[in-house]
Amino acid sequence: MILLPVLIFLSGFFMTVAIRHLDQSVSSYYDFVALVMVVGGTFTLGVVLLPWEYRKDIVTAVKFLFRPEKRQYKDAMREVLHVLQTGRVNASMGNKFLYQRILQDGSELVQLGFPRERLEEVLSERVFHSVKRWKKIASSVKNLAKYPPAFGLMGTVFGLVNIMKSLAGAADAGKLGVEMSVALVATMYGLLMANFIVNPIGELISKKAEEEEEYAQVAMEAILMLKDETPLLESVELLNSLVPEEQRQGFASLTAGSDAA
């Protein structure tokens, strides 16, 4: 998945190319007051509106935006295969991903003798509430995107007020043109903040929620197969049916990798 800094860099690069094509200076689009209004206002509302009861997940989401964890479906399937083979999780498996926690919790519940129906109910609830938290964070960030344009418009209004005062003082046309351009920069900042930063952040977090849910569903199905004592080969093929074709793994390659480990 693309890094947020890369996304911002590419957006800035193409904007710079467009400005250069217009034979203008990038510095002419800078205004400190407008920047402070848009960035400061958006940050303040973010502090108020984001669901801080999920602050741990918000911190994780911020880390993910700048340094996404590399994960391959094949690696996840090997962890799943170990659980199906032994009934226990690999001792070296972490718990930073939802599917790993589902494997750990599920294998423990199987060992405790939970009925299949209750097992499925418990794991489904854990997947649902975990993904719900991620989706709520993503939704809150996306909702935040509607405010930067409003702050930008406020900056523009302040600039227009200043222009009106200049008109009262009989300012020349050249000066008024400069002040008008500075006033419009605030609106530009608001649009940039909403569409190039805040909205993309929400979309990236939403995609992470979908990915977490996809892997967790595979893990949950694996636990249910473990409970049903489904044959290993059949289990792998059934799990492969839950993912896109390009991600499917052959039984031989998984067992070879598991034996090598």
C-alpha positions as CSV (number, residue, x, y, z in Angstrom):
1,M,0.0,0.0,0.0
2,I,1.3,3.5,-0.9
3,L,2.8,5.5,2.0
4,L,1.1,8.8,3.0
5,P,4.4,10.8,2.6
6,V,4.7,9.4,-1.0
7,L,1.1,10.4,-1.7
8,I,1.8,13.9,-0.5
9,F,5.1,14.2,-2.3
10,L,3.5,13.1,-5.6
11,S,0.6,15.5,-5.2
12,G,3.1,18.4,-4.5
13,F,5.3,17.4,-7.4
14,F,2.5,17.6,-10.0
15,M,1.2,20.8,-8.5
16,T,4.7,22.3,-8.8
17,V,4.9,21.2,-12.4
18,A,1.5,22.9,-13.1
19,I,2.7,26.1,-11.4
20,R,5.9,26.1,-13.3
21,H,4.0,25.6,-16.5
22,L,2.1,28.8,-15.8
23,D,5.4,30.6,-15.4
24,Q,4.8,31.4,-11.8
25,S,6.8,31.2,-8.6
26,V,5.8,28.6,-6.0
27,S,6.5,31.2,-3.3
28,S,3.6,33.3,-4.6
29,Y,1.3,30.6,-3.3
30,Y,2.5,30.9,0.2
31,D,0.7,32.8,2.9
32,F,1.4,32.2,6.6
33,V,-1.9,33.5,7.9
34,A,-3.9,31.3,5.6
35,L,-1.8,28.3,6.4
36,V,-2.2,28.8,10.1
37,M,-6.0,29.2,9.8
38,V,-6.5,26.1,7.8
39,V,-4.0,23.7,9.5
40,G,-4.6,25.0,13.0
41,G,-8.4,24.9,12.6
42,T,-8.4,21.4,11.1
43,F,-6.0,20.2,13.9
44,T,-8.2,21.7,16.6
45,L,-11.4,20.1,15.2
46,G,-9.5,16.8,14.8
47,V,-8.7,16.8,18.5
48,V,-12.3,17.4,19.4
49,L,-14.0,15.1,16.8
50,L,-11.8,12.1,16.6
51,P,-13.0,9.1,18.7
52,W,-10.2,9.2,21.3
53,E,-11.7,6.3,23.2
54,Y,-9.9,4.3,20.5
55,R,-6.7,6.2,21.0
56,K,-4.6,3.1,20.9
57,D,-6.0,2.3,17.5
58,I,-5.5,5.9,16.3
59,V,-1.8,5.7,17.3
60,T,-1.6,2.4,15.4
61,A,-3.3,4.0,12.4
62,V,-0.8,6.9,12.4
63,K,2.1,4.5,12.5
64,F,0.6,2.5,9.6
65,L,0.2,5.6,7.5
66,F,3.9,6.4,7.6
67,R,5.2,2.9,7.9
68,P,2.8,0.2,6.8
69,E,3.6,-3.3,8.0
70,K,4.7,-5.7,5.2
71,R,2.5,-8.7,5.2
72,Q,2.0,-11.5,2.7
73,Y,-0.9,-13.8,2.5
74,K,1.4,-16.7,2.1
75,D,3.0,-15.9,5.5
76,A,-0.4,-15.7,7.1
77,M,-1.4,-19.0,5.6
78,R,1.7,-20.7,7.0
79,E,0.7,-19.5,10.5
80,V,-2.8,-20.8,9.8
81,L,-1.4,-24.1,8.6
82,H,0.6,-24.5,11.8
83,V,-2.6,-24.1,13.8
84,L,-4.4,-26.6,11.7
85,Q,-1.6,-29.1,12.0
86,T,-0.9,-28.8,15.7
87,G,-4.0,-27.1,17.2
88,R,-1.8,-24.4,18.7
89,V,-0.3,-21.2,17.5
90,N,3.4,-20.8,16.5
91,A,5.3,-19.6,19.5
92,S,7.1,-17.0,17.4
93,M,3.8,-15.6,16.0
94,G,3.1,-12.0,17.2
95,N,-0.3,-10.4,17.9
96,K,-0.1,-7.1,16.2
97,F,-2.6,-8.2,13.5
98,L,-6.2,-9.0,14.1
99,Y,-5.9,-12.4,12.4
100,Q,-3.1,-13.4,14.7
101,R,-5.2,-12.6,17.7
102,I,-8.1,-14.5,16.3
103,L,-5.9,-17.6,15.8
104,Q,-4.6,-17.3,19.3
105,D,-8.0,-16.8,20.9
106,G,-9.6,-19.4,18.7
107,S,-7.1,-22.1,19.4
108,E,-7.5,-21.5,23.1
109,L,-11.3,-21.7,22.9
110,V,-11.0,-25.0,20.9
111,Q,-8.8,-26.5,23.6
112,L,-11.3,-25.3,26.3
113,G,-14.0,-27.3,24.5
114,F,-16.2,-24.5,23.3
115,P,-19.1,-25.7,21.1
116,R,-18.8,-24.8,17.5
117,E,-21.8,-22.4,17.5
118,R,-20.4,-20.5,20.5
119,L,-16.9,-20.5,19.1
120,E,-18.1,-18.9,15.9
121,E,-20.2,-16.4,17.8
122,V,-17.4,-15.3,20.0
123,L,-14.8,-15.0,17.2
124,S,-17.3,-13.2,14.9
125,E,-18.0,-10.6,17.7
126,R,-14.3,-10.0,18.2
127,V,-13.7,-9.5,14.5
128,F,-16.8,-7.2,14.2
129,H,-15.9,-4.9,17.1
130,S,-12.2,-4.7,16.1
131,V,-13.1,-3.8,12.5
132,K,-15.8,-1.5,13.7
133,R,-13.2,0.6,15.6
134,W,-11.1,1.0,12.5
135,K,-14.1,2.0,10.4
136,K,-15.2,4.5,13.0
137,I,-11.8,6.1,13.0
138,A,-11.8,6.2,9.1
139,S,-15.3,7.7,9.1
140,S,-14.3,10.4,11.6
141,V,-11.3,11.3,9.5
142,K,-13.4,11.5,6.3
143,N,-16.0,13.7,8.1
144,L,-13.2,16.0,9.2
145,A,-12.4,16.6,5.5
146,K,-15.4,18.9,5.2
147,Y,-14.0,21.5,7.5
148,P,-10.7,22.7,5.9
149,P,-12.5,24.3,2.9
150,A,-14.6,26.3,5.4
151,F,-11.5,27.5,7.2
152,G,-10.0,28.4,3.8
153,L,-13.1,30.4,3.0
154,M,-12.8,32.2,6.3
155,G,-9.2,33.1,5.4
156,T,-10.4,34.4,2.1
157,V,-13.1,36.5,3.7
158,F,-10.5,38.0,6.0
159,G,-8.4,38.8,3.0
160,L,-11.4,40.4,1.2
161,V,-12.0,42.6,4.3
162,N,-8.4,43.8,4.1
163,I,-8.9,44.6,0.4
164,M,-12.0,46.6,1.2
165,K,-10.0,48.7,3.6
166,S,-7.3,49.2,0.9
167,L,-10.0,50.4,-1.5
168,A,-11.0,53.0,1.1
169,G,-7.5,54.2,1.1
170,A,-7.4,54.5,-2.7
171,A,-4.8,51.7,-3.2
172,D,-3.5,51.2,-6.7
173,A,-4.8,48.3,-8.9
174,G,-1.5,46.4,-8.7
175,K,-1.6,46.2,-4.9
176,L,-5.2,45.2,-4.9
177,G,-4.5,42.3,-7.3
178,V,-1.7,41.0,-5.0
179,E,-4.0,41.2,-2.0
180,M,-6.8,39.4,-3.9
181,S,-4.4,36.6,-4.9
182,V,-3.3,36.2,-1.3
183,A,-6.9,36.1,-0.1
184,L,-7.7,33.3,-2.6
185,V,-4.7,31.3,-1.4
186,A,-6.6,30.5,1.8
187,T,-9.4,28.8,-0.2
188,M,-6.7,26.8,-2.1
189,Y,-5.2,25.6,1.2
190,G,-8.5,24.5,2.4
191,L,-9.2,22.4,-0.7
192,L,-5.7,21.0,-0.6
193,M,-5.9,20.0,3.0
194,A,-9.3,18.3,2.5
195,N,-8.6,16.5,-0.8
196,F,-4.9,15.8,-0.7
197,I,-4.3,15.0,3.0
198,V,-7.4,14.4,5.2
199,N,-9.6,12.5,2.8
200,P,-6.7,10.2,1.6
201,I,-5.8,9.5,5.3
202,G,-9.4,8.3,5.8
203,E,-9.3,6.2,2.7
204,L,-6.1,4.5,3.7
205,I,-7.4,3.7,7.2
206,S,-10.6,2.4,5.6
207,K,-8.5,0.1,3.3
208,K,-6.6,-1.2,6.3
209,A,-9.9,-2.0,8.1
210,E,-11.0,-4.0,5.0
211,E,-7.6,-5.9,4.9
212,E,-7.8,-6.7,8.6
213,E,-11.3,-8.0,8.2
214,E,-10.3,-10.2,5.2
215,Y,-7.4,-11.8,7.0
216,A,-9.4,-12.2,10.2
217,Q,-12.2,-14.0,8.3
218,V,-9.6,-16.5,7.0
219,A,-8.3,-17.1,10.5
220,M,-11.8,-17.6,11.9
221,E,-12.7,-20.1,9.2
222,A,-9.5,-21.9,10.0
223,I,-10.4,-22.2,13.6
224,L,-13.8,-23.5,12.7
225,M,-12.2,-26.1,10.5
226,L,-9.9,-27.1,13.3
227,K,-13.0,-27.6,15.5
228,D,-14.7,-29.7,12.8
229,E,-11.5,-31.7,12.3
230,T,-11.5,-30.9,8.6
231,P,-8.7,-32.7,6.6
232,L,-5.7,-30.4,6.2
233,L,-5.7,-30.4,2.3
234,E,-9.4,-29.7,2.2
235,S,-8.9,-26.8,4.8
236,V,-6.2,-25.1,2.7
237,E,-8.3,-25.3,-0.5
238,L,-11.4,-24.0,1.3
239,L,-9.4,-21.1,2.8
240,N,-8.0,-20.3,-0.7
241,S,-11.5,-19.8,-1.8
242,L,-11.9,-16.8,0.5
243,V,-9.2,-14.7,-1.2
244,P,-8.5,-13.4,-4.7
245,E,-7.1,-15.9,-7.1
246,E,-3.7,-14.2,-7.3
247,Q,-3.2,-14.6,-3.6
248,R,-4.0,-18.3,-3.4
249,Q,-1.3,-20.7,-2.2
250,G,-0.7,-24.3,-3.1
251,F,-0.7,-26.9,-0.3
252,A,2.8,-28.2,-1.3
253,S,4.4,-24.7,-1.2
254,L,2.9,-24.0,2.2
255,T,3.9,-27.3,3.8
256,A,7.4,-27.0,2.3
257,G,7.8,-23.5,3.9
258,S,6.4,-24.8,7.1
259,D,8.8,-27.7,7.3
260,A,11.7,-25.4,6.4
261,A,10.7,-23.0,9.3
